[in-house]
Amino acid sequence: MSKDYPVPAGFLERETEVKKSRFIARVYPVSDREQVRAYVDQAHRDFPDARHVCWGYQIGRPGSAAEAAMNDDGEPSGTAGKPILGVIQHKDMGDVLVIVIRYFGGIKLGAGGLVRAYAGAAESVLSSVERVVQQLRASVEVICGFADEQPLRHWCEGHEGQIEAIAYSQHVTVTVSLPEAQLAEFTRFCEAHKLDYRLDT
């Protein structure tokens, strides 16, 4: 289903260093828990000698996510997964997983230092990843006369509408996909031109 909120455009990796500890942050677009598990498993395979593989994710609309979780993977409770998830929520992005892999550099950072380091690693990758927004779209079937086809096409071109299918018989049957935000204006257009239309549900 199309989304009307920002999601990561794809995978990205960024590395930061804090007092000789390496923090490798990865961001992925995700749509379910199975994808999260697969990417976390992949990180363990890619960095088998890393001390910690911590993560946070949220699925669904930012601010009212359907699902969110985090994992400290052996770091003191609340010093890794929670700051990662906090940055995700602050970025107003949905369907997103951030994994931060840590190689310990020999200098202890303390709880406050860990929170800042994990939040900073998440911030570095989330600030760099491109976002995409896919608008919620509606599909409408329109039945019109041959003379109405060109005005209909013209309206679609000016309102982000797409002709998905067209069939000719005694009349023209057109399937139009358009942003839900344009639906009210489209119905006014159809009524003004006396076109029969049906919203596909």
N, C-alpha and C positions, 0 to 999 in steps of 0.2 A: 504493500500500500504506500502511496505517496505521502510524504511528510511535509508539514508546513513549519518546521522548526529546523535550525541548523544542525547538521551532522558532519563529522569529519569526512573530507573528500576521499581519504585513503590512508594508507599506512605511512607513518613517519617515525624516524628515530633521531634522538638528540642525546648528546653526552655532556655531563657537567662533572666538575671535580670539586670536592670540599675536603680540605685537610687530608689530601692524598687518597680519600675514598672516591671511587668512580661510581657515578650514578648514570645508568643508561636508561633513558625513558623512551617508551614506545607508545604510540597512540594508534588505535584501530577503530573503524566503525563496526559496531556489533548490533545484532538484532535479537539474540537469545543467549541463554546461559551456556548452551553447548559451544557456541563460538567463543565465548569468554574462556571456557575450560581449555579449548583447543589452542588458543593463543598463549595462555599461561603455560600449558605443557610445552609449547614450542619454545618459549623463553627459557624454560628449564633445560631443554635440549641444546639450545644455542649457547647457553652460558652455564655449562654443567658444574663449573668450579666457583660460581658466584656464591657469596655468603647469604644473600637474601633476594627473593623475587617477590616484590610487594605490588599490590594492584588495587584499583578501585574502578567501578563502572556504574553507569546508569543507563537504563533502557527506557525509552518513552520521552514524553515531552518534558523539557527542562522546567523545574518548579513543581511538577506533579508527575514525577517519573513512576512508571509502572513497577519498576524494579531497580534496586540499587544495592551494591554490596562492596565490601573492601576486605583486604587481608594484609596483616602485618608480617607474615611469614618469618616469625622468630624475632622481629624487632620488638622493643618494649611496647606494650599495648597502647594504641592511639598515636604512635609516633610516625607511622608510615602510611597505612591504608587510609586513615582518617584525613590527613592533610592532602593526600592525592585526590580523594573524593571531594574534599572541600574546594579544591581548585577547579575540578570538573564542574561542580555546581555553580561556582562563581562565573564560569565562562559561558553559561547559558547555552549549553550544547547538549543534545540528546544522542542516544544510541552510541555511546562512546566508552571505550575501555582504555585506561592508561596503566601500563606496567612499568615499574621502575626496578631495575636490576642493580644491586649494589655489590661492589667489590670493596671489602674493608681495607683501608690503607694503613692501619696500625695505630691511628689516633682516635680515641673515643670522642664522639661528638656531643654526648649528653642528650637528654630528652629534647630540650629546646633546639639544639643543633640539628637533631634528626628531623624534627618537624619542619624546620626551615629548609633543610636539604631536600627532603622528599617533595615538599611543596614547590620548591624552586625547580626541581627536575621536571615535575608535572607542568609547571608554568612554562618552562622553556619549550616543551614539545607542543603544548596546546596553543601557545602564541604563534607557533610557526606553521601549524597544519592549516591547509585551506579548508574552508567550510563550503558546504552546498546546502541549498534549501530547495526541496522539491515541494511545490505547492500541492495542496489537496485539490483534486480535480473531479469534475462531474462529467458524466456521459449523458448526452441528450439525443434522442432520435427525433428528427424533424421530417415531416411529410409536407412537401411544397410543390408548386407548379414549376415548370421548366424556366419560366421568366424570373422566378424567385431565387434560383440557384446562385446567380452572380452576386446579388445583394447579400446573400447569406455568406458566401465566400469572403466578400469584402468586409463584412462585420467581423468575421473570425480573424482575418489578418490584422485588424486593429485592436483586438481584445485578447490576444494570446490563445485564441481558439484553434483547434486542429480538426480538420476533416479526417475522420478515421476510416469511414466507409461510405460508399455512395452507390445506390442502385436505381436503375431507371426502369419504369414500367409506364402505366398511364400517368404516373406522377413521379416525383423524385423523392427517394428516401435517403436522408443524410444522417450519419452518426457523427456527432460533434463532441469533442472532448474540450473542456474549458475549465479554467480555475473556478473553484466554488465561489470566490469573491465576485466573479462576473455573472453568476447565475441569474440574479434578479434583473440585471440589465438585459440579459439575453432573453428572458421570458417576456420582457416589455417589447423587445424587438420583434419577437415572434407574434405577439398579440397585435402589434401595430401593423404587421404585414399579413395578418390573418393566416398564420402558419400553424398547422397542428404539430404539437411537440409532446414528447413523453420522456420524463426523466428515468433513466435506467437505474435501478436500485440493486 
